Amino acid sequence: IIERINSPEISKWHHQIHPPNGHSWFNGEHQHYTNRIENSSVSNGTLRIKSKKETYTYNGSTKQYTSARINSKFSFLYGRVDIRAKLPNSAGTWPAFWTLGANFPAVGWPACGEIDILEYAGGNPLSNDKNKINSSTHHWSDNGSHASYGNSITHTQPLSSDYNIYELIWTNDYIETRLNGKSFHVIDIKSGSVHEPFHNKHFLILNVAVGGNFSGSPDDETVFPQQLMVDYIRVYNL
């Protein structure tokens, strides 16, 4: 085991609160991220990331929602990553567990590479399927455009009703994601310069966005706060 954490320990994790452009996050998201205990806390061994509906101003920019985003201070190359979590499921919530290349932001995105282990449109207002999660990879294509490859899987039960294990298997040959041990997305990375970002170290990101082009906006039935509950995150050598 490389790391095993039940909480955002300051030796292993840090809160990312400063938006990329100083005022807002990407993807049309509606929230500010904070490092306040109101948005991320640990009790009885469970990490809770809470999205709240509240007026909050940061760096002169005012938003109507807050949440939390934590990044790992450690990076790794290849291995297995498990997160055992219970997801929020109301419209407009967007929990995600993902990686970026450790050379970000120096090389920019998507040149650094991104692995989305878990993305979930809470309540999935953009789809009739409310129990579907997504996994994908991002990098540059041969012709210099953004390349994204992904797949999804639909669980038999609401993802907010119980804990599930979301898993990444990352080797020199392939990237695979699983839900409770069931494989649903595999990408071959053995050859091609476009896959070079997946042969460098990456770090982990865990966040819950509000709104955006993936989840859609909260609606009148969305009750805040919404929370992502995490039992553990584990990173293993293979």
C-alpha positions in Angstrom: 0.0 0.0 0.0 1.4 3.4 -1.0 -1.2 5.5 0.9 -4.3 4.7 2.9 -6.3 7.6 4.2 -9.7 8.1 5.9 -9.4 11.9 6.2 -7.9 14.9 4.4 -4.8 14.7 6.5 -2.6 17.8 5.8 0.4 15.6 5.2 -1.3 13.9 2.3 -4.0 16.2 1.0 -4.7 19.9 0.5 -7.8 21.9 -0.3 -7.8 23.7 -3.7 -9.8 26.8 -3.2 -8.4 29.3 -5.8 -10.3 29.1 -9.1 -8.2 28.7 -12.3 -9.0 32.1 -13.6 -9.2 33.7 -10.2 -13.0 34.0 -10.2 -14.7 30.8 -11.5 -14.1 27.2 -12.2 -14.4 25.4 -15.5 -17.4 23.7 -17.1 -19.9 26.3 -16.0 -19.9 25.2 -12.4 -21.8 27.3 -9.9 -19.8 26.9 -6.7 -16.8 28.2 -4.8 -14.6 25.6 -3.1 -13.6 26.3 0.5 -11.4 24.7 3.2 -14.0 25.3 5.8 -15.2 22.6 8.1 -18.8 23.4 6.9 -17.8 21.9 3.5 -15.4 19.1 4.4 -15.1 17.3 7.7 -14.3 13.9 9.2 -16.4 12.2 11.9 -16.3 8.5 13.0 -13.8 7.8 10.2 -16.0 9.1 7.4 -15.0 12.0 5.2 -17.9 14.2 4.2 -17.8 16.7 1.4 -20.8 19.0 1.6 -22.3 21.2 -1.1 -24.3 24.0 0.4 -26.6 26.6 -1.0 -25.3 29.9 0.4 -24.0 33.2 -0.8 -20.2 33.2 -0.6 -17.6 35.6 -2.0 -14.0 34.7 -2.8 -11.5 37.0 -4.5 -14.2 39.5 -5.3 -16.4 36.8 -7.0 -19.8 35.9 -5.4 -21.4 32.5 -5.9 -24.6 31.0 -4.5 -23.1 27.6 -3.6 -20.0 26.2 -1.8 -18.4 22.8 -1.7 -14.9 21.3 -1.3 -12.2 20.0 -3.6 -9.1 18.1 -2.2 -6.0 17.1 -4.1 -3.4 14.6 -3.0 0.1 15.9 -2.2 1.5 12.5 -3.4 1.7 11.3 -6.9 2.2 7.8 -8.3 2.7 5.9 -11.6 0.6 2.8 -12.2 -1.2 0.9 -9.5 -4.7 0.3 -8.2 -6.9 2.9 -6.6 -10.0 2.2 -4.6 -12.5 4.6 -3.2 -15.5 3.4 -1.1 -18.1 6.1 -1.2 -21.8 7.0 -1.0 -22.8 9.6 -3.6 -25.2 12.5 -3.5 -28.0 12.0 -6.0 -29.9 15.3 -6.3 -30.1 17.3 -9.6 -27.1 19.6 -10.1 -24.6 17.8 -8.0 -21.4 16.5 -9.7 -19.2 14.3 -7.5 -15.9 13.2 -9.1 -12.8 11.2 -8.3 -10.1 11.7 -10.8 -6.4 12.2 -11.6 -4.2 14.8 -13.4 -0.6 14.4 -14.5 1.8 15.6 -11.9 3.3 17.9 -14.6 0.1 20.0 -14.5 -0.2 23.0 -14.8 3.3 23.4 -16.4 2.2 21.5 -19.6 -1.4 22.5 -19.5 -4.6 20.4 -20.1 -5.2 17.9 -21.6 -1.4 17.5 -22.4 -0.9 16.4 -18.8 -3.5 13.6 -19.1 -6.6 13.0 -17.0 -8.2 9.8 -15.7 -11.8 10.1 -14.5 -12.3 7.1 -12.2 -15.8 8.3 -11.2 -18.1 11.0 -12.5 -21.7 11.1 -11.5 -24.4 13.6 -12.5 -26.4 13.6 -9.3 -30.1 12.8 -10.1 -28.9 12.8 -13.8 -31.2 15.5 -15.1 -29.5 15.1 -18.5 -30.5 11.5 -18.7 -33.3 9.2 -17.7 -30.8 6.9 -16.1 -30.3 8.0 -12.5 -27.9 5.2 -11.4 -25.3 5.6 -14.2 -21.7 6.5 -13.5 -19.1 7.5 -16.0 -15.3 6.9 -16.5 -13.1 8.4 -19.1 -9.6 9.5 -20.1 -8.5 12.8 -21.7 -5.4 13.7 -23.7 -4.3 15.2 -27.1 -5.1 13.3 -30.2 -2.8 12.7 -33.2 -4.2 15.7 -35.0 -3.8 18.0 -32.0 -7.4 18.1 -30.8 -8.8 17.1 -27.5 -9.4 13.3 -27.3 -11.8 11.8 -24.8 -12.6 8.1 -24.4 -15.1 6.8 -21.9 -17.8 4.5 -20.9 -20.5 4.1 -18.3 -22.2 1.5 -16.1 -25.6 1.5 -14.5 -25.9 0.2 -11.0 -29.0 -1.8 -9.9 -29.5 0.4 -6.8 -29.4 4.2 -6.2 -25.7 5.2 -5.7 -26.8 7.3 -2.7 -28.4 4.4 -0.9 -25.3 2.6 0.1 -21.5 2.5 -0.2 -19.9 1.2 -3.4 -16.3 0.6 -4.4 -15.0 2.5 -7.5 -11.7 1.2 -8.7 -8.9 2.1 -11.1 -6.4 -0.4 -12.5 -3.6 1.4 -14.1 -0.7 -0.5 -15.7 1.9 0.1 -18.4 -0.5 -1.6 -20.9 -4.0 -0.4 -20.0 -6.3 1.7 -17.9 -9.4 -0.1 -16.5 -12.2 1.1 -14.2 -14.6 -1.0 -12.2 -17.7 -0.7 -10.1 -17.7 -3.2 -7.2 -15.3 -5.4 -9.1 -17.2 -5.3 -12.4 -15.1 -3.9 -15.3 -16.9 -1.3 -17.5 -14.2 0.7 -19.2 -10.8 -0.3 -20.6 -8.4 1.7 -22.7 -5.1 0.4 -24.3 -2.2 2.7 -23.6 0.7 0.4 -24.8 1.6 2.4 -27.9 1.3 5.8 -29.5 2.7 9.1 -28.3 -0.8 10.4 -27.5 -0.8 8.0 -24.5 2.5 9.3 -23.1 0.6 11.3 -20.4 -0.5 8.0 -18.9 3.1 6.9 -18.4 3.9 9.7 -16.1 3.0 10.2 -12.4 -0.5 11.5 -11.6 -2.1 13.0 -8.4 -5.6 12.4 -7.1 -8.5 14.9 -6.9 -11.8 14.4 -5.1 -14.6 17.0 -5.3 -18.3 17.8 -5.6 -19.2 20.5 -8.1 -22.6 22.2 -8.2 -24.1 22.7 -11.7 -22.0 22.6 -14.8 -22.2 21.2 -18.3 -22.1 17.6 -17.1 -24.7 17.5 -14.3 -27.0 20.4 -15.2 -28.2 23.0 -12.7 -29.9 22.3 -9.4 -33.7 22.4 -9.6 -36.5 23.3 -7.2 -36.5 19.8 -5.7 -32.8 19.8 -4.9 -32.4 20.1 -1.1 -29.1 21.3 0.3 -26.8 20.5 1.8 -25.9 17.5 -0.4 -22.9 15.3 0.7 -20.4 12.8 -0.6 -19.5 10.3 2.1 -16.1 8.5 1.8 -15.2 5.5 3.9 -11.6 5.2 2.5 -9.3 5.9 -0.4 -6.5 3.3 -1.0 -3.7 3.3 -3.5 -1.8 0.1 -4.1 1.3 -1.0 -6.0 0.4 -3.8 -8.5 
